[in-house]
């Protein structure tokens, strides 16, 4: 599969992105940030049984993968999802889906013949 001149397997930054998305807590954080826009850690932990330290740890993993970033607003850091990285993930999944569709079509043709 090709993406920006590289195969996805060769891309050093796609694996950390999907690793970051592969954790249920981080998926919930992504969902909250996509639905509610940029939020502080205080807002992200509100109503949750997860500690601020744990949320911070998850946000740092997301930041290292390029999935999230923070900006200082006064004394707090406000976190947001990097939509470009989400779009990259969507493109990658669409490409994989297309490959599977083609492989299944070839298999179906082989079985019929």
C-alpha positions as CSV (number, residue, x, y, z in Angstrom):
1,X,0.0,0.0,0.0
2,X,1.3,3.5,-0.9
3,X,0.9,6.7,1.1
4,X,2.8,9.8,0.3
5,X,5.5,7.9,-1.5
6,X,6.0,5.3,1.3
7,X,4.3,2.0,2.0
8,X,2.3,2.1,5.2
9,X,4.5,-0.7,6.5
10,X,7.5,1.6,6.0
11,X,5.9,4.6,7.7
12,X,7.3,5.1,11.1
13,X,4.4,7.2,12.4
14,X,1.4,5.0,11.5
15,X,2.0,2.3,14.1
16,X,2.1,4.8,17.1
17,X,-1.1,6.4,15.9
18,X,-3.0,3.1,15.8
19,X,-1.3,2.0,19.1
20,X,-2.7,5.2,20.7
21,X,-6.1,4.6,19.3
22,X,-6.0,0.9,20.4
23,X,-6.6,1.7,24.1
24,X,-10.2,2.1,25.3
25,X,-9.4,5.0,27.6
26,X,-7.6,6.9,24.8
27,X,-10.5,6.2,22.5
28,X,-12.9,7.7,25.0
29,X,-10.6,10.7,25.3
30,X,-10.5,11.1,21.5
31,X,-14.3,10.9,21.4
32,X,-14.7,13.5,24.2
33,X,-12.3,15.8,22.5
34,X,-13.9,15.4,19.1
35,X,-17.4,16.0,20.6
36,X,-16.6,18.7,23.1
37,X,-13.7,20.5,21.5
38,X,-10.5,21.4,23.3
39,X,-10.6,20.6,27.1
40,X,-8.4,20.9,30.1
41,X,-7.4,17.8,32.1
42,X,-9.8,18.9,34.8
43,X,-12.7,18.8,32.4
44,X,-11.5,15.5,30.9
45,X,-11.5,13.9,34.3
46,X,-14.8,15.3,35.5
47,X,-17.3,12.4,36.1
48,X,-14.6,9.8,35.5
49,X,-13.1,7.3,37.9
50,X,-9.7,7.8,36.2
51,X,-7.2,10.0,38.0
52,X,-5.7,13.2,36.6
53,X,-2.3,11.4,36.5
54,X,-3.7,8.6,34.5
55,X,-5.5,10.9,32.1
56,X,-2.2,12.9,31.7
57,X,-0.3,9.7,30.9
58,X,-2.8,8.8,28.2
59,X,-2.7,12.3,26.8
60,X,1.1,12.1,26.6
61,X,0.9,8.9,24.6
62,X,-1.6,10.6,22.3
63,X,0.7,13.6,22.0
64,X,3.8,11.4,21.1
65,X,1.8,9.7,18.3
66,X,0.7,13.1,17.0
67,X,-2.9,12.4,17.8
68,X,-3.3,15.2,20.3
69,X,-1.6,18.4,21.3
70,X,-1.9,20.9,24.2
71,X,-1.8,24.6,24.5
72,X,-1.3,26.6,27.7
73,X,-4.3,28.8,28.7
74,X,-3.5,30.5,31.9
75,X,-2.4,27.8,34.4
76,X,-4.0,24.9,32.5
77,X,-3.1,22.9,29.5
78,X,-5.9,22.6,27.0
79,X,-5.9,19.4,24.9
80,X,-7.3,18.9,21.4
81,X,-7.2,16.2,18.8
82,X,-5.1,16.8,15.7
83,X,-7.6,16.3,13.0
84,X,-4.9,15.8,10.3
85,X,-3.8,12.6,12.2
86,X,-7.4,11.4,12.4
87,X,-7.8,12.0,8.7
88,X,-4.6,10.0,8.1
89,X,-6.1,7.1,10.1
90,X,-9.3,7.3,8.1
91,X,-7.4,7.3,4.8
92,X,-5.4,4.3,5.9
93,X,-8.5,2.4,7.0
94,X,-10.2,3.2,3.7
95,X,-7.1,1.9,1.8
96,X,-7.1,-1.3,3.8
97,X,-10.8,-1.7,3.2
98,X,-10.3,-1.3,-0.5
99,X,-7.6,-3.9,-0.5
100,X,-9.8,-6.4,1.4
101,X,-12.7,-5.8,-1.0
102,X,-10.4,-6.5,-4.0
103,X,-9.0,-9.6,-2.3
104,X,-12.5,-10.9,-1.5
105,X,-13.6,-10.3,-5.1
106,X,-10.6,-12.2,-6.4
107,X,-11.4,-15.1,-4.0
108,X,-15.0,-15.1,-5.0
109,X,-14.0,-15.2,-8.7
110,X,-11.6,-18.0,-8.0
111,X,-14.2,-20.0,-6.2
112,X,-16.8,-19.5,-9.0
113,X,-14.3,-20.5,-11.7
